[in-house]
Amino acid sequence: MRTLVIGDIHGCSEALDVLLNELAPGKDDTLVTLGDYVDRGPDSKGVLQRLIALDMQTRLVPLIGNHEILMLDAKEQKIDFESWLAIGGRATMESYAGAPVPEWSAVPKAHWDFMMTRCQRYFESDRHIFAHAGVNFALPLAEQSDDWLFWRRFHDVQAHFSGKTLLCGHTAQKDGRPSIKPGCICIDTWVYGDGWLTGMDVSTDLFIQANQRGQLRRLNLHEVIAQAASD
């Protein structure tokens, strides 16, 4: 039984397909996805379809990211539609409606339900904390604010007082490598840019990465630390 985690997908369904094929999550595995399924990449619709289908294959624990929050806020007119388009929503609406117009009915009800009710704020295992952006090191998880969970950058994050390792995304690592510091690992590796979608088997400290060109590569934790030290 494995615990697997996947970083920010951002509409990159081709990379997701390659990574899922390699990870091959089964019914006894737990697969945590760290949010930001939509916006920026070309196929937000396809990404949500694939995640919903995963419920039949594995124990899926999807977290909500700030871009799902922004999409929901745009629908509810809590933020301006054009403002959302400018920060990644244009690609999302094009994947559903074929054009960057507020055709909310083009988004299936199952996709809204997934974002609104299926996604969790955070997840905790016996050795790890999973959050989209980060956590306040001094507070229990039940007391974490939206600001910390969905908006703070990785440079603000410190090791949590619980001693558990934090796995998060949100802060794009444009060199394509996970960023590691004591007690904290960021696996948003800029797949929608020219980077990689990162998955991790937390029991083996192995990173498996895929990109939109269908390429795969593997890195272990010690390799990433050594590469960062040599930069």
Summary of the structure (lengths in Angstrom):
residues: 231
radius of gyration: 16.6
end to end distance: 35.7
largest distance: 50.6
contacts: 796
relative contact order: 0.17
helix: 36%
strand: 20%
